[in-house]
Amino acid sequence: MSSKEATIYILDVGPSLKTKREGSDVSRLEETKKVLLKLLANKVHMNRKTVYVSVILVGSDVTNNDLATKDDDGEEYQHVDVLQPLGVASLELMKGVQNDVDLGEHAGDCMDALIVALDMMTKFCKKLKYEKKIYILTDSYSDMNIDGSEQITTALRDDNVQLNVIGTDYDCEEEESKPKTSVQAQNETFFKTLCEESGGDVFSLDEAQDLTSQFYSKKVKPAAVYRGTLDLGDTEKFPDASLAIPVHMYGRTMTAKIPTAKKFSILSESAAEDNLPGGRTGMVNASRTYKLKVAGDMANQEMEEDTEVPDDALEKAFMYGKTIVPIRAVDMEALKLTTVKSLTILGFFASSTFQREWLMSNVYSVFAAPGNPRAEVEMAGLVFALFEKNSFALCRYVRVNNSEPKLGVLWPEISSDHKCLFFARTAFNEDIRRHVFASLTDIETVTGKKLEKHRLLATQEMIDNTKEFINALDLMNINDGEEYLAPESTFNPALQRQMQLVEFRALNPKKALPPISNALIKQFLPVPELAAVAQPIEDTLIRLWDIKKLDKPSSGKRGYRASLDDEAEKDGDIVDHEHGLTGSGDFLFEGLAGNPHGNKRQKSESMFGTATSGSAPGDTGMSGVAKAGSVFGAGSTLSRGGAAGDAVASGMISFEMSAVREIGTSDPVKDFEAMVKIATIQQQQGVRPAGAGFVTVTMAVDQMKAMIQKLITTSFGDQFYEKAFECLKSLRGFLSSADLTKYGAAAGVESEAEQKEAAKVRVETWNTFIKEIKHMCLNTSISPVRTDFWELVVKNKQELGLLTQREVPEGAGGVSAEEAEQFMSETSEDTSALEADEEAPAPEEDDLLALMD
């Protein structure tokens, strides 16, 4: 088979293809375009420079080909448009077929398009070796000029061009004849004869859809991994008594790796083209730097951890126990074994003594060097000798000079197609893992007596039913003795799914991804026919082996922590990992629901640990927090220094969450809740606003606003939209809280008027911020435009809209319901209100209006 391919696709776009087939929701043209896109997708996936394709439209309103003429004698080769001459298949071609190919208003002649294709094929391929194919996708509704068809048949045969025709209304072999016009029947008969002469075939549209919807694998050009000699004996010392067979080794089974994603920069893609050399590629270059890692005992020395180490100052080091032993570059050569490229037979052994688990690699085929008759004779003698003796050969394999030597085995493969040796690597002593398990057939007592009956020993009835169960699920019982899920017909689900999704997303950037196909799902499920036959035997096995379903499945937890949890659960305690609590259900409910004992002070186990609850009114202790949690409930955190350290020690928050000082991208909602909690506790305990550990509510709100804007503007597509949406919900929930006492008391606000003023600022803060978000998303001068995120906000306007007067406490401001609805219904940004808000003076930091800080 030639390594070069040239394929021309002729697509009929005449007006007759606007009709729909019976039972179809789309026109004939759309159905043929889908088949053509599948054929082109196969070529694009091959990603080879020697695979060329062309697309020709017949019946188009445009005439674009080298043979078109229009003079006094008449018009020839009209309405034939060469969409792309022979060239490399690309995504741009597929997009052009999908989006730019429309119905024409003139009926075209497929024979004109076929002659144009043959002319293009001859000029491009010349006399070089190509695998040449032409596909015609048509409904055969229009008349064709078949005069001189003998010359076309001769050209197809002489140039070795295979012609295939896909007809929308052609008959399938297993179906009844479809109704068609006399012209369609005549054209179908003509194409069948023409395809048969050229070695091609005629397909109905249904057959083509079935063939193109099947899974396929990328064709890999055979490449020898080893070209050398297969040596038997020492060819240097004893050249007359040894044998050196010239051989080539090819991969028989190689792991098909899933393609890895490339690094892509959305910032580069959105930048101006004139600022980037070569245009907007979106690709990035990776670089690596090395910096000193300062140990604890070197912290006091004059050595900074950010000191960069140049590449020429690096040396390799190896671990010897727990000690690092550096090896200089001059000594690295001594670590390598000096070897010579070779494939040497060390000896032979009976195939029955070889254990399957010793194989460690892919399988390779070893053939005699092509074009060497002597090597073919010598290889055939070795293959048949191993086959007759039922033996394997143990060999030493070195792929290239100075590479690691490998141990492998050779065994014969004789079939009607070829005769060769198979090679596979085998294990060294260090590669074998030895595991010892209890015997399945022998059970001994302490005294050494073997038991013949035991609940762990299988009876003959159990063994017989298990054999019957295995026979019932034999995969050879399907498809008339043909093996089901054979490797040749079973495809990698992960690889096929990725190929499908990448292809779909390339052609449909904004559509929802399709669900996984049923053909892939079937490979994970038992065959229904076999499962029905095996069901009675399965029921018998369940009874014989006394198989029972566990009431409580294993949690899968391991370690000391799991053992403590199990003991606590056995004792009736509830284990709460999030809050670090192990206690009874009553105490946990008491901590969540508040103090049921009124204002009486008493100690109890709550979600915050042992704390005093139920303070009298006006008490500035911990009652405002310990009662029913905090602003965001029990999962919030405190700082590690000062009052926060006491809170950590008392069990109010987890220690690992006590050092939150800024909102990160990993879990911004949790960080925001933690900062609000820390600020609340610091306010209650009178922590002075000094040092890096001091946190305010204003800091938390400002950081949350900045984080939301960052998530929206830097999102690659809709990657961070969900996280930004949750952040908006959390911020709005905080700023719209109707419980004034929960926030006012925590911030030291005493009078009701001050509480209302603080609530009013929170409402105004949210309404101003959501206007900024709308302006940012709908501003067309910013690239990329984030209108899709604003559409997400509009769909959830009840959760993310302007705060109305009905949603906030009385006297806290808010807008009317009509104004809120109008704000969400406007499709273009209204910046007047936003600019007015920006001109208004900002509240002072030390004022109560500064978010209760």
C-alpha positions in Angstrom: 0.0 0.0 0.0 1.3 3.4 -0.9 2.0 5.9 1.9 0.5 8.7 -0.1 -3.3 9.2 -0.5 -5.3 11.5 -2.8 -9.1 11.5 -2.3 -11.6 13.8 -4.0 -15.2 14.1 -2.7 -17.9 15.3 -5.1 -21.0 16.6 -3.3 -24.2 17.2 -5.1 -25.9 20.4 -3.9 -28.6 20.7 -6.5 -32.1 21.9 -5.7 -33.5 18.4 -5.6 -31.6 17.7 -2.3 -33.7 20.2 -0.3 -36.4 17.6 0.2 -36.4 15.2 3.2 -36.4 11.5 3.2 -39.2 9.6 4.8 -38.7 9.5 8.6 -35.9 12.2 8.5 -36.1 15.6 10.1 -33.4 17.2 7.9 -33.0 17.6 4.2 -31.1 15.2 2.0 -28.3 17.8 1.6 -27.8 18.0 5.4 -27.6 14.2 5.6 -25.0 13.9 2.9 -23.0 16.8 4.5 -22.9 14.8 7.7 -21.5 11.8 5.9 -19.0 13.9 4.1 -17.9 15.5 7.4 -17.3 12.1 8.9 -15.2 11.1 5.9 -13.2 14.3 6.2 -12.8 13.8 10.0 -11.0 10.5 9.4 -8.5 12.3 7.2 -8.0 15.1 9.7 -7.4 12.7 12.6 -4.7 10.9 10.5 -2.7 14.2 10.7 -0.3 13.2 7.9 1.3 15.5 5.4 1.0 12.9 2.6 -2.8 12.6 2.8 -4.5 15.0 0.4 -8.2 15.7 -0.1 -10.4 17.9 -2.3 -14.1 18.8 -2.2 -16.0 19.6 -5.4 -19.6 20.9 -5.4 -21.8 20.0 -8.3 -25.1 22.0 -8.9 -23.6 25.1 -7.2 -24.5 28.6 -8.3 -20.7 29.2 -8.7 -18.6 27.8 -11.5 -15.0 27.4 -10.4 -12.9 24.8 -12.2 -10.0 24.6 -14.8 -12.2 23.0 -17.5 -15.1 25.5 -17.5 -15.7 27.2 -20.9 -18.3 29.6 -22.1 -18.3 30.7 -25.8 -20.4 30.7 -28.9 -20.2 27.0 -29.2 -21.9 26.6 -25.8 -21.1 26.1 -22.1 -19.2 23.2 -20.6 -18.5 22.1 -17.1 -20.8 24.8 -15.6 -22.1 24.8 -11.9 -19.0 22.8 -10.8 -17.2 24.5 -8.0 -13.9 23.3 -6.6 -14.3 24.2 -2.9 -10.7 23.1 -2.2 -8.1 21.7 -4.6 -6.1 18.7 -3.5 -4.4 19.6 -0.3 -4.0 18.6 3.4 -7.3 18.0 5.2 -7.9 20.7 7.8 -10.5 21.9 10.2 -11.1 25.0 8.1 -12.3 22.7 5.2 -14.7 20.9 7.6 -16.1 24.2 8.8 -16.5 25.4 5.2 -18.5 22.3 4.3 -20.6 22.6 7.5 -21.3 26.3 7.4 -20.8 27.6 3.9 -22.2 24.9 1.6 -25.8 25.7 0.6 -28.3 24.5 -1.9 -27.8 25.6 -5.5 -30.5 26.8 -7.8 -29.3 24.9 -10.9 -29.1 21.1 -11.4 -25.5 20.0 -12.1 -24.1 17.1 -14.1 -22.2 14.6 -11.9 -20.3 13.4 -15.0 -18.9 16.9 -15.4 -17.7 16.9 -11.8 -16.2 13.4 -12.3 -14.2 14.6 -15.3 -13.0 17.7 -13.4 -11.9 15.4 -10.6 -10.0 13.0 -12.9 -8.2 16.0 -14.5 -7.2 17.3 -11.1 -6.1 13.9 -10.0 -3.9 13.4 -13.1 -2.3 16.8 -12.8 -1.6 16.5 -9.1 -0.4 12.8 -8.8 1.2 12.6 -12.2 2.9 9.2 -12.4 3.8 9.0 -8.7 2.5 6.2 -6.5 -0.7 7.3 -4.8 -3.7 5.6 -3.4 -6.4 7.4 -5.4 -10.1 7.5 -4.6 -13.1 9.5 -5.7 -16.4 9.6 -3.8 -19.7 11.0 -5.3 -22.5 11.9 -2.9 -25.7 12.5 -4.8 -29.4 11.7 -5.1 -29.0 11.0 -8.9 -32.1 13.1 -9.6 -30.6 15.1 -12.4 -29.9 14.0 -15.9 -26.3 13.0 -16.7 -24.5 13.1 -20.0 -23.0 9.6 -20.3 -21.6 10.0 -23.8 -18.0 8.9 -23.8 -18.4 7.0 -20.6 -16.0 4.3 -22.0 -13.2 6.9 -21.9 -14.0 7.6 -18.3 -13.9 3.9 -17.5 -10.6 3.5 -19.2 -9.1 6.5 -17.4 -10.3 5.2 -14.0 -8.8 1.8 -14.8 -5.5 3.0 -16.2 -4.8 5.6 -13.5 -5.9 3.0 -10.8 -8.5 5.4 -9.4 -11.2 3.8 -7.2 -14.7 5.3 -7.6 -17.3 5.0 -4.9 -20.8 6.4 -5.0 -23.2 7.2 -2.1 -26.8 7.6 -3.2 -29.5 9.1 -0.9 -32.2 6.9 -2.4 -30.2 3.9 -3.5 -31.4 0.4 -2.5 -29.8 -1.5 0.4 -29.1 -5.2 -0.1 -31.3 -6.3 2.8 -34.2 -3.9 2.1 -37.0 -3.6 -0.4 -36.4 -1.4 -3.5 -37.2 2.2 -2.8 -39.5 4.2 -5.0 -37.5 6.4 -7.5 -37.8 8.1 -10.8 -36.7 6.6 -14.1 -33.8 9.0 -14.2 -32.6 7.9 -10.7 -32.9 4.2 -11.6 -31.0 4.8 -14.8 -28.2 6.7 -13.0 -28.0 4.1 -10.2 -27.5 1.3 -12.7 -24.9 3.3 -14.6 -22.9 4.1 -11.4 -23.0 0.5 -10.3 -21.3 -0.6 -13.6 -18.8 2.2 -13.4 -17.8 1.5 -9.8 -17.5 -2.2 -10.5 -15.1 -1.5 -13.4 -12.9 0.7 -11.2 -12.9 -1.6 -8.2 -15.2 0.6 -6.1 -18.6 0.1 -4.7 -22.1 1.8 -4.5 -23.6 2.5 -1.0 -27.0 3.7 0.1 -27.1 6.7 2.4 -28.2 4.4 5.3 -25.2 2.1 4.7 -22.8 5.1 4.5 -24.2 6.5 7.8 -23.7 3.2 9.5 -20.1 2.8 8.2 -19.1 6.4 9.1 -20.7 6.2 12.6 -18.5 3.2 13.5 -15.4 3.6 15.6 -12.1 3.8 13.8 -8.4 3.8 14.8 -5.7 6.0 13.4 -3.6 4.2 10.7 0.0 4.0 11.8 2.7 3.6 9.2 4.9 0.6 10.0 8.3 1.7 11.3 11.0 -0.7 12.3 12.2 -0.3 15.9 15.2 -2.5 15.2 17.2 -3.1 12.0 20.1 -5.5 12.5 21.0 -9.1 12.8 19.5 -12.0 14.8 22.7 -13.7 16.0 23.0 -17.4 17.0 26.5 -18.0 18.4 29.5 -15.6 18.5 29.7 -14.2 15.0 33.1 -12.4 15.7 35.1 -15.3 17.2 33.4 -18.1 15.2 32.1 -16.7 12.0 31.9 -20.0 10.3 30.1 -21.8 13.1 27.6 -19.0 13.9 24.5 -17.5 12.2 23.6 -13.9 11.7 20.2 -13.4 10.1 19.4 -9.8 8.9 16.0 -9.0 10.4 13.6 -6.0 10.9 11.5 -5.7 14.1 8.1 -4.0 14.0 5.7 -3.3 16.8 2.8 -5.8 16.9 1.0 -4.3 19.9 1.7 -0.7 21.1 -0.2 1.3 23.6 -2.3 3.9 21.9 -1.9 6.9 24.2 -4.6 9.5 24.7 -3.4 12.8 23.2 -2.4 15.3 25.8 -3.8 18.8 25.9 -1.6 21.6 24.7 -0.9 24.7 26.7 -3.1 27.5 25.4 -3.2 31.1 26.5 -6.5 32.9 26.3 -4.6 36.2 27.0 -2.5 35.5 23.9 -5.6 34.7 21.9 -7.4 37.9 22.9 -4.4 40.2 22.3 -4.1 42.4 19.2 -2.6 40.6 16.2 0.0 43.3 15.6 1.4 42.8 19.1 2.2 39.2 18.5 4.7 37.8 16.0 3.0 35.4 13.7 -0.5 36.3 14.7 -2.7 35.1 17.5 -1.7 31.5 18.0 -2.6 31.1 21.6 0.4 28.8 22.1 2.9 29.4 25.0 6.5 28.3 25.7 7.3 26.7 29.0 10.5 27.4 30.9 12.0 25.9 34.1 14.0 27.5 36.8 15.8 26.0 39.8 16.0 27.7 43.1 17.8 26.9 46.3 15.9 24.9 48.9 17.1 26.1 52.3 17.0 23.5 55.1 16.1 24.4 58.6 19.7 24.3 59.9 20.8 26.7 57.2 18.1 29.4 57.8 20.5 31.6 59.8 23.2 31.6 57.1 23.4 34.2 54.4 21.5 32.2 51.8 18.1 33.2 50.4 15.6 30.7 49.3 14.8 32.6 46.1 18.4 32.3 44.8 18.2 31.0 41.3 20.6 28.2 40.3 21.9 28.2 36.6 21.7 25.0 34.6 25.5 24.7 34.3 25.7 24.6 38.1 23.4 21.6 38.4 24.6 18.0 39.0 22.8 14.7 39.5 22.5 13.1 42.8 21.2 9.7 44.0 19.8 8.5 47.3 21.9 6.0 49.3 19.5 5.1 52.1 18.5 8.5 53.4 21.7 10.2 52.2 22.0 12.2 49.0 25.2 11.2 47.0 26.0 13.7 44.2 27.6 12.2 41.1 29.6 14.6 39.0 29.2 14.8 35.2 32.6 13.2 34.6 31.5 10.2 36.7 28.2 9.8 35.0 29.7 7.9 32.1 30.9 5.2 34.5 27.3 4.5 35.5 26.3 3.5 31.9 26.9 0.1 30.6 28.9 -0.1 27.3 26.8 -2.2 25.0 26.5 -2.8 21.3 23.3 -2.9 19.2 22.3 -6.6 18.9 19.6 -9.3 19.1 21.4 -12.4 20.3 19.9 -15.8 21.1 21.2 -17.2 24.4 19.6 -20.6 24.3 16.3 -22.5 23.9 13.8 -23.9 26.4 10.5 -25.8 26.3 7.5 -23.5 25.8 5.6 -25.4 28.6 8.0 -24.0 31.2 7.4 -20.4 30.4 5.1 -18.5 32.7 2.8 -15.9 31.2 3.3 -13.4 34.0 7.0 -13.0 33.1 6.1 -11.0 30.0 6.6 -7.3 30.6 6.2 -5.3 27.3 4.5 -4.9 24.0 4.8 -7.7 21.5 7.0 -7.2 18.4 7.1 -9.1 15.1 10.5 -10.1 13.8 10.8 -10.6 10.0 13.6 -11.4 7.7 15.0 -8.2 6.1 13.0 -7.4 3.0 14.7 -8.1 -0.4 17.1 -10.6 1.1 16.2 -14.2 -0.1 18.9 -15.8 2.0 17.6 -14.2 5.2 14.1 -15.4 4.4 15.3 -19.0 4.0 17.3 -18.8 7.3 14.4 -17.2 9.2 11.9 -19.9 7.8 14.2 -22.6 9.1 14.4 -21.1 12.6 10.7 -20.6 12.7 9.7 -24.1 11.7 12.4 -25.6 14.0 11.0 -23.8 17.0 7.5 -24.8 16.0 8.3 -28.5 15.6 10.3 -28.6 18.8 7.6 -26.6 20.7 10.4 -24.4 22.1 11.0 -20.7 22.8 14.3 -18.9 22.4 15.8 -16.7 25.1 17.6 -13.7 23.7 19.5 -10.6 24.8 18.2 -7.4 23.1 20.0 -4.0 22.8 18.1 -1.5 20.7 20.9 1.0 20.1 24.5 1.3 21.2 25.0 1.9 24.9 21.4 1.4 25.8 20.2 -0.9 28.6 20.3 -4.6 27.7 16.9 -6.4 27.9 16.0 -10.0 28.3 13.3 -11.4 25.9 11.8 -14.4 24.4 11.2 -15.4 20.7 8.4 -17.8 19.7 7.2 -18.9 16.3 4.1 -17.5 14.5 2.9 -19.5 11.5 -0.2 -18.5 9.5 -1.4 -18.3 6.0 -0.5 -14.7 5.7 3.0 -14.7 7.2 5.7 -16.7 9.0 7.7 -14.8 11.6 8.9 -14.7 15.2 7.2 -12.8 18.0 9.4 -11.0 20.6 8.5 -9.8 24.0 10.5 -8.6 27.0 10.7 -10.8 30.1 11.4 -10.0 33.7 14.7 -9.8 35.6 14.8 -10.9 39.2 14.3 -7.4 40.4 11.1 -7.1 38.4 9.3 -10.0 39.9 6.9 -9.5 42.9 6.4 -12.6 44.9 3.2 -12.9 46.9 2.2 -15.9 49.0 -1.5 -16.7 49.6 -3.4 -19.4 51.4 -4.2 -22.5 49.5 -7.6 -22.8 47.8 -7.6 -26.6 48.0 -5.8 -27.6 51.2 -6.7 -26.5 54.8 -4.6 -27.9 57.6 -5.3 -27.8 61.3 -2.7 -26.7 63.9 -1.5 -30.3 64.2 -1.0 -30.6 60.5 -4.1 -32.6 59.7 -5.6 -31.9 56.3 -9.4 -31.3 56.3 -11.5 -32.8 53.6 -14.7 -30.8 54.5 -14.7 -27.1 55.4 -16.8 -24.1 54.7 -13.8 -22.6 52.7 -13.4 -25.7 50.6 -15.4 -25.9 47.4 -17.5 -29.0 46.9 -17.8 -30.8 43.6 -21.3 -29.3 43.1 -19.9 -25.8 43.5 -17.1 -26.5 41.0 -19.5 -28.0 38.4 -21.9 -25.1 38.7 -19.0 -22.6 38.4 -17.8 -24.3 35.2 -21.4 -24.2 33.8 -21.6 -20.5 34.7 -18.3 -19.8 32.8 -19.6 -21.8 29.8 -22.8 -19.8 29.8 -20.9 -16.5 29.5 -18.6 -17.8 26.8 -18.1 -14.9 24.4 -17.7 -17.3 21.5 -21.5 -18.1 21.7 -22.4 -14.8 20.0 -22.6 -14.0 16.3 -22.5 -17.5 15.0 -19.2 -18.5 16.7 -17.4 -15.2 16.1 -15.7 -14.0 19.3 -17.4 -11.0 20.9 -15.2 -8.1 22.0 -12.2 -9.4 20.2 -9.2 -6.9 20.3 -9.5 -6.3 16.6 -13.1 -5.1 17.0 -12.9 -3.5 20.4 -12.0 0.1 20.7 -10.6 2.1 23.6 -13.6 4.0 25.1 -11.6 6.8 26.6 -9.7 7.4 23.3 -12.8 7.2 21.1 -14.8 9.5 23.4 -12.0 12.1 23.4 -11.8 12.0 19.6 -15.6 12.5 19.3 -15.7 15.4 21.8 -12.7 17.2 20.3 -14.2 16.9 16.8 -17.7 18.1 18.0 -16.2 21.0 19.9 -14.1 22.1 17.0 -17.2 22.3 14.7 -19.7 23.4 17.4 -17.9 25.8 19.9 -21.1 26.7 21.8 -23.3 23.7 21.6 -23.7 21.3 24.6 -21.5 18.2 24.3 -23.3 15.1 23.2 -23.8 12.1 25.6 -21.6 9.1 25.4 -22.7 6.7 22.6 -24.5 3.5 23.4 -21.9 1.5 21.4 -19.2 2.5 24.0 -21.5 1.8 26.9 -22.2 -1.7 25.6 -18.5 -2.6 26.0 -18.8 -2.2 29.8 -22.0 -4.3 30.2 -22.6 -8.0 29.9 -24.3 -9.2 26.7 -28.1 -9.3 27.5 -28.5 -12.7 25.7 -25.7 -14.3 27.8 -26.9 -12.7 31.0 -30.4 -14.2 30.5 -29.0 -17.6 30.0 -26.6 -17.4 33.0 -29.2 -16.0 35.4 -30.5 -19.4 36.7 -27.0 -20.7 37.2 -26.1 -17.5 39.0 -29.0 -18.0 41.4 -27.7 -21.5 42.1 -24.2 -20.2 42.8 -25.6 -17.7 45.2 -27.3 -20.5 47.1 -24.4 -22.9 47.0 -21.8 -20.3 48.1 -24.1 -18.7 50.6 -23.5 -15.2 49.1 -25.2 -12.5 51.1 -25.3 -8.7 50.6 -23.7 -6.7 53.4 -26.1 -4.6 55.4 -23.6 -1.8 55.7 -20.9 -1.4 53.0 -17.3 -0.7 54.1 -16.6 3.0 54.3 -13.1 2.4 52.9 -11.5 4.4 55.7 -8.1 3.3 57.0 -5.7 4.3 59.7 -5.9 5.4 63.4 -8.4 8.2 62.7 -10.8 5.7 61.2 -10.5 3.3 64.2 -11.4 6.2 66.5 -14.4 7.1 64.4 -15.6 3.5 64.3 -15.4 3.3 68.1 -17.3 6.5 68.5 -20.0 5.4 66.1 -20.4 2.1 68.0 -20.9 4.1 71.2 -23.7 6.1 69.7 -21.6 9.3 69.1 -21.7 11.4 66.1 -18.4 12.2 64.4 -18.2 15.6 62.7 -14.9 16.0 60.9 -15.7 19.4 59.5 -16.0 20.9 63.0 -13.7 18.6 64.8 -16.5 17.3 67.1 -17.1 13.9 68.5 -20.2 13.8 70.8 -23.7 12.6 71.2 -26.5 13.6 68.9 -28.2 15.7 71.7 -25.2 17.8 72.3 -24.6 18.3 68.6 -28.2 19.5 68.1 -27.9 21.8 71.1 -24.8 23.5 69.6 -26.6 23.9 66.2 -30.0 25.1 67.5 -28.8 27.5 70.2 -29.0 27.4 74.0 -32.3 25.8 75.2 -31.8 27.1 78.8 -32.6 30.8 78.3 -30.1 33.2 79.8 -28.6 30.9 82.4 -24.9 30.5 82.1 -23.7 26.9 81.8 -21.0 24.9 80.1 -22.0 22.4 77.5 -20.4 20.5 74.6 -21.3 22.4 71.4 -19.9 22.6 67.9 -17.4 25.1 69.2 -16.1 22.8 71.9 -16.6 23.6 75.6 -17.9 27.2 75.8 -20.1 29.4 78.0 -23.4 30.1 76.4 -26.6 32.0 77.2 -25.1 35.3 78.3 -27.3 38.0 79.6 -28.3 40.9 77.2 -25.6 43.4 76.8 -22.8 40.9 77.5 -19.9 41.4 75.2 -18.5 37.9 75.6 -18.8 35.0 73.2 -22.6 34.6 73.4 -23.2 36.3 70.1 -21.1 33.7 68.3 -21.5 30.5 70.3 -25.3 30.8 69.9 -26.3 29.4 66.6 -22.9 29.7 65.1 -21.6 32.8 63.2 -22.5 34.9 60.2 -22.0 31.9 57.9 -22.7 29.1 60.4 -20.3 26.7 62.1 -17.7 26.0 59.3 -16.0 29.4 59.5 -12.5 30.1 60.8 -10.5 32.4 63.0 -7.0 33.9 63.0 -4.1 32.3 64.6 -2.7 35.2 66.7 -4.1 36.9 69.8 -7.8 36.4 70.2 -8.0 34.1 67.2 -5.4 31.8 68.8 -7.7 31.5 71.9 -10.6 30.8 69.6 -8.6 28.0 68.0 -7.6 26.6 71.3 -11.2 26.6 72.5 -12.3 24.6 69.5 -14.4 27.4 67.8 -12.7 26.8 64.5 -10.3 24.3 62.9 -6.6 25.1 63.4 -5.7 24.7 59.8 -8.3 27.3 58.8 -7.2 29.9 61.3 -4.5 31.6 59.2 -6.8 32.8 56.4 -5.8 36.4 55.5 -6.8 36.6 51.9 -9.3 35.0 49.5 -7.7 32.5 47.2 -8.9 30.9 43.9 -9.1 27.4 45.3 -12.1 27.9 47.5 -13.0 31.6 47.6 -16.4 31.1 49.3 -14.8 29.3 52.2 -12.0 31.8 52.5 -14.6 34.7 52.5 -16.6 33.0 55.3 -13.4 32.5 57.3 -12.4 36.1 57.0 -15.8 37.4 58.1 -15.7 35.1 61.0 -12.2 36.2 62.0 -13.2 39.9 61.7 -16.3 39.3 63.9 -14.4 37.6 66.7 -11.6 40.2 66.6 -14.2 43.0 66.9 -15.9 41.3 69.8 -12.7 40.7 71.7 -11.4 44.2 71.1 -8.3 43.3 69.0 -6.6 46.5 67.9 -6.4 47.1 64.2 -2.6 46.6 63.9 -0.3 43.9 62.4 -0.7 41.5 59.5 -3.1 39.3 61.5 -5.8 41.9 61.7 -8.8 41.3 59.4 -11.9 43.5 58.7 -15.2 42.8 57.1 -14.4 45.5 54.5 -11.2 43.7 53.6 -13.2 40.5 53.1 -15.9 42.2 50.9 -13.4 44.0 48.8 -11.3 40.9 48.2 -14.4 38.9 47.3 -15.4 41.6 44.8 -12.0 41.6 43.2 -11.9 37.8 43.1 -15.3 37.6 41.3 -14.1 40.1 38.7 -10.9 38.1 38.3 -12.7 34.8 37.8 -15.0 36.3 35.2 -12.3 38.1 33.2 -9.7 35.3 33.2 -12.1 32.4 32.6 -11.2 30.2 29.6 -14.6 30.0 28.1 -17.0 29.1 30.9 -14.3 27.3 33.0 -14.6 29.6 36.1 -18.2 30.7 35.7 -19.6 28.2 38.2 -17.1 29.3 40.8 -17.8 33.0 40.1 -21.6 32.3 40.3 -21.2 30.7 43.8 -19.1 33.7 45.0 -21.8 36.1 43.9 -24.4 34.1 45.8 -22.3 34.1 48.9 -21.6 37.8 48.7 -25.2 38.7 48.1 -26.3 36.4 51.0 -24.0 38.2 53.3 -24.8 41.8 52.2 -28.6 41.1 52.2 -28.8 39.4 55.7 -32.1 40.2 57.4 -30.8 39.3 60.9 -29.5 42.7 62.1 -28.6 41.5 65.5 -26.4 38.7 64.1 -24.2 41.3 62.2 -24.8 44.4 64.3 -24.0 42.9 67.6 -21.0 41.2 66.2 -19.6 44.5 64.9 -20.1 46.5 68.1 -23.2 48.4 66.8 -25.4 49.2 69.7 -28.3 51.5 68.6 -31.0 50.4 66.2 -30.4 53.4 64.0 -26.7 52.5 63.5 -27.8 48.9 62.6 -30.1 50.2 59.9 -27.4 52.5 58.5 -25.0 49.6 58.4 -27.6 47.4 56.6 -28.3 50.2 54.2 -24.6 50.4 53.2 -24.5 46.7 52.6 -27.5 46.9 50.3 -26.0 49.8 48.4 -22.7 47.9 48.1 -24.3 44.9 46.5 -26.5 46.9 44.1 -23.5 49.0 42.9 -21.3 45.9 42.5 -23.9 44.0 40.4 -24.2 47.0 38.1 -20.4 47.0 37.7 -20.6 43.3 36.8 -23.2 44.0 34.2 -21.2 46.8 32.7 -18.1 44.7 32.6 -19.9 41.7 30.9 -21.7 43.7 28.3 -18.9 46.2 27.5 -18.1 45.4 23.9 -14.8 47.3 24.1 -13.3 44.6 26.4 -12.0 41.4 24.8 -13.2 38.8 25.3 -16.9 39.8 25.8 -18.5 38.1 28.7 -22.2 38.3 27.6 -22.6 34.6 28.3 -21.9 35.1 32.0 -24.4 37.9 32.2 -27.0 35.6 30.6 -26.3 33.1 33.4 -26.9 35.9 35.9 -30.2 36.8 34.2 -31.4 33.2 34.4 -30.8 33.3 38.1 -32.1 36.8 38.7 -34.0 35.8 41.8 -30.7 34.9 43.5 -28.4 37.5 42.0 -30.6 40.5 41.0 -30.7 43.9 42.7 -31.7 43.8 46.3 -35.3 45.0 46.6 -37.1 46.6 49.5 -38.9 43.3 50.2 -35.6 41.4 50.5 -33.9 43.6 53.1 -34.8 44.8 56.6 -37.1 47.8 56.9 -35.2 51.0 56.5 -32.2 49.4 54.8 -33.0 50.8 51.3 -33.2 48.7 48.3 -35.0 49.2 44.9 -38.5 48.5 43.8 -39.4 45.2 42.3 -40.1 46.9 38.9 -36.7 48.6 38.9 -35.0 45.3 39.6 -36.9 43.6 36.8 -36.1 46.4 34.4 -32.4 46.1 35.3 -32.3 42.5 34.4 -34.4 42.8 31.2 -32.1 45.4 29.6 -29.8 43.9 27.0 -27.3 46.7 26.8 -25.4 48.2 29.7 -26.7 51.4 31.2 -23.6 53.2 32.6 -25.3 56.3 33.8 -26.3 54.9 37.2 -22.9 53.3 37.5 -21.1 56.5 36.8 -23.3 58.3 39.3 -22.4 55.8 41.9 -18.7 56.2 41.1 -18.9 60.0 41.6 -20.5 59.7 45.0 -18.1 60.0 47.9 -17.0 56.7 49.4 -17.7 56.1 53.1 -14.8 56.7 55.5 -13.0 53.8 56.9 -13.7 54.5 60.5 -17.4 55.2 60.0 -20.1 52.6 60.9 -21.2 52.8 57.3 -17.9 51.1 56.3 -19.6 47.7 56.5 -19.6 47.5 60.3 -15.9 47.4 60.8 
